[in-house]
Amino acid sequence: MLVLLPLSGHSAEFVNAQFHDSESEGIVVANEGLLPKTFYARFLTDGVEDEKKARNTGTKYTLLPKSTVTYYLPPGTSVIATDGVYWDNPDPSYPEERFILLTEANKLLEIAVGDLAF
């Protein structure tokens, strides 16, 4: 049996302001596809030297089709894609990582969700 679901032209926009309070600095991750995509990313803020604190700044997020999520991040934050969880668990995980970009002052930089995938 084939079930056809209507595709909505509507898009959703989500915002995460826990890392920075400026609405003009950070990244926007966009999913232009027709399927949800899960991504993992670390946000390494310039000046954070403590490795344990650095391991706990980031996200795992499932982005719905035709949606965006915005992360307000201070200038100089390194955005790192990972292939799995990165935070400290009872059994710490050390995933593969790839540098994506460095945030800039007064800019919201757009990233396709596929750029964060492994």
GISULBEL-V917336 format. One record per residue. N is the residue number from 0. PHI is phi in whole degrees, 0 to 359 (NA if undefined). OMEGA is omega in whole degrees, 0 to 359 (* if undefined). D_FIRST is the distance of its C-alpha to the first C-alpha in Angstrom with 2 decimals. Layout:
# GISULBEL-V917336
N;PHI;OMEGA;D_FIRST / N;PHI;OMEGA;D_FIRST
This chain:
# GISULBEL-V917336
0;NA;181;0.00 / 1;259;178;3.77 / 2;245;178;6.48 / 3;255;177;9.88 / 4;257;178;12.92 / 5;294;177;16.24 / 6;266;181;18.75 / 7;271;176;22.08 / 8;278;182;25.27 / 9;285;175;27.07 / 10;240;179;28.57 / 11;244;178;30.02 / 12;235;179;33.39 / 13;240;181;34.68 / 14;229;174;38.28 / 15;238;183;39.97 / 16;251;184;43.74 / 17;286;184;44.78 / 18;261;186;46.39 / 19;195;183;48.41 / 20;253;179;49.35 / 21;270;180;49.59 / 22;282;183;46.77 / 23;249;183;47.88 / 24;224;177;47.61 / 25;145;181;44.73 / 26;228;172;41.33 / 27;238;178;38.13 / 28;261;185;34.98 / 29;243;173;32.26 / 30;246;180;28.55 / 31;272;182;27.63 / 32;282;182;24.30 / 33;259;181;20.77 / 34;236;174;20.48 / 35;296;178;22.84 / 36;230;176;25.72 / 37;261;176;28.13 / 38;227;177;31.69 / 39;237;179;34.96 / 40;211;173;38.31 / 41;251;177;41.94 / 42;241;182;44.43 / 43;261;183;47.94 / 44;284;178;50.44 / 45;304;177;53.71 / 46;98;177;56.45 / 47;274;185;54.44 / 48;267;183;56.22 / 49;289;184;55.03 / 50;301;181;52.26 / 51;296;177;50.83 / 52;295;181;50.54 / 53;295;180;49.04 / 54;293;185;46.32 / 55;255;176;45.17 / 56;242;181;44.70 / 57;163;187;41.25 / 58;203;160;37.62 / 59;238;186;34.17 / 60;215;173;31.77 / 61;257;184;28.07 / 62;263;181;27.98 / 63;290;178;25.07 / 64;301;177;23.86 / 65;55;182;26.46 / 66;230;174;28.93 / 67;227;169;32.40 / 68;228;181;34.56 / 69;250;174;38.33 / 70;245;174;40.79 / 71;282;184;44.41 / 72;227;178;46.48 / 73;295;175;50.21 / 74;302;179;51.50 / 75;89;177;51.90 / 76;279;175;48.84 / 77;276;175;47.17 / 78;260;185;43.37 / 79;240;173;42.15 / 80;278;176;38.56 / 81;233;180;37.89 / 82;264;178;35.22 / 83;176;182;35.09 / 84;297;186;37.04 / 85;235;186;40.67 / 86;280;182;42.29 / 87;287;175;44.51 / 88;247;171;42.80 / 89;304;174;44.56 / 90;243;185;43.64 / 91;306;180;43.99 / 92;254;178;41.48 / 93;236;184;42.79 / 94;284;170;39.94 / 95;293;181;40.29 / 96;226;177;41.42 / 97;214;177;41.77 / 98;294;179;43.96 / 99;254;181;42.19 / 100;194;175;44.89 / 101;246;182;47.88 / 102;292;184;47.73 / 103;237;178;50.36 / 104;295;175;52.51 / 105;58;178;51.28 / 106;221;167;48.00 / 107;258;184;44.34 / 108;266;182;42.88 / 109;268;178;39.23 / 110;231;172;37.15 / 111;284;183;33.64 / 112;303;178;31.57 / 113;297;178;31.07 / 114;291;179;34.86 / 115;267;182;34.78 / 116;273;174;32.26 / 117;254;*;33.38
